[in-house]
Amino acid sequence: MASALSQFLQAVAFGLVEASVISVGAVGLTLSYGVTRFINFAYGEFLAYGAFLAFFLSGAGAGVVGLPVAAVVAVLLVGALGVAVSRVFFRPISDRGALPLLITSIGVAFILRYLLIAGASAEARQLPVPLMRPVEVAGVGLTPLELGVVAVSVVTMLAIHLLLQRTMLGKTMRATSGNRSLAEVAGIDTDAVIRKTWFISAAAGGLAGILYGVLFAPFRPTFGFGYLIVVFAATLLGGIGRPYGAMLGAVLIGLMISLGSTYLSASYDQAYAFIALVGVLLLRPEGIRGGEF
Amino acid sequence: MGDGDSKGRSAGPGIDAIRRYDHAILSARDIETGYGDLQVLFGVDLDVRSDEIVLVFGPNGAGKSTLMRALVGTLPLWAGTVEMNGDDLSGLEANEMVPRGIGYVPQTENVFPNLTVDENLDIGTIHAADPEARREAMFDLFPRLADRRDQEAATLSGGERQMLAMARALMPDPEVLLIDEPSAGLAPQLIERTFEYVDRVRESGTAVLMVEQNVKAALAVADRGYVLDVGENRFEGDADTLRDAERVRDLYLGK
């Protein structure tokens, strides 16, 4: 009995660890949707670029700096990549409606992915993280690395919460999300707000990719697009465009993947997210219509 | 209204002649604009002087809201100019109008539904010199908003939303406030109240330009008005003159 309980608790703990990664990714995706009103399918590539930039900047690649510094630099670079991508591909067609933007973003995803493969090869890579022994508490074991991923995610969620609620940038982001044309006549430079939102969104994607790389080594340049489905499921479950919904959705999807892997079969982990996604579309279709933050 | 400089046929208190004013704060000249291939405004002149409430009225489809949108820069001008204290505003982005002293309350969707009352006012502080003093002034003007300050705007009643929309636009202390149909969709007992607020806005030192279908009630507080029809000024005059003019009454005020 005790072992059945601890198996369950262990599965929940792993679920929360994965939820930490999903949450950072889902919040980033939902923020860009909230102000631009289209689903950015190139978002998965921000995850891949984050992980690969961190890899090359840290010991395993060029060996210039340690992983934490490399991670910070990578996150900032991916943020800048997000601004550049939106400027080059999305802004010129921003008045054409959501569908052309969405289809363009699929094309952008391919461009970014194959540029990454061209530059980094399709080889699987691993971030320079030490193998660690789990610390056991009440039969539940997590490594310090996994706990670190949870901590980074919690801090990120708190930072985004404070950004949205306490800062003028956050309020102008929410105002732009709620009613862009009113935001404009209220004196908000909405182009600048959208640019900053792209930075934050892509940077969060980059961070999610690094956290993914820490947890699930080795990874290939194509992992971002695959994991986008998982991130997407959490985003929709929470109602796309709603950051707090995305956080809740991430917890539910993380638990689903972990419990499914433990009790059904570990071979289908991302399929559980896909099932959840289909379930959301059937039972809660308003999730894809989206809201504002 | 001594500094009226007559453009057209007859002088006097207005009506047929669309007077132009030299010392206006907001001046529009020969404005033409529209949507796609559809021209809506065919050369509209308009002035708002300080301490004035100016009303724009006319039948549906006359281009009243279009005129407002052209003035605040959400619709590009095809021809003509908009000047604020002599500075040409033509071609500026809508968000650049606020720091130049223009406030705007659209007819619908004029609050941020997902922001609280306080946060809606915060948005107004972006271009406010003394945000906290302005916030207090707004709560003095609209005490109801103070009771609702932590509520999301989506939960407000229609009348409260209209107050919040005006308060948000007034936060930067604009020289002129443009209001599109402030009484639209409000219960009859609130309509009169709305025009009292408009009057108080003017008393606080902000000139008002409003579009309104509820002409009789609006003319009661307005100083001057323009009658717009098919994208052109038909008449201009002092509120009393417009109210009493038979042609205006027959055509636009209802029997």
Interface residues (C-beta under 8 A of the other chain):
Chain A: M168 K171 T172 R174 A175 S177 G178 N179 S181 L182 A183 E184 V185 A186 G187 I188 D189 T190 G291 E292 F293
Chain B: V72 G73 T74 E93 A94 N95 M97 V98 P99 Y104 P106 E109 N110 V111 F112 P113 N114 L115 E119 D122 I123 G124 I126 H127 R168 A169 P172
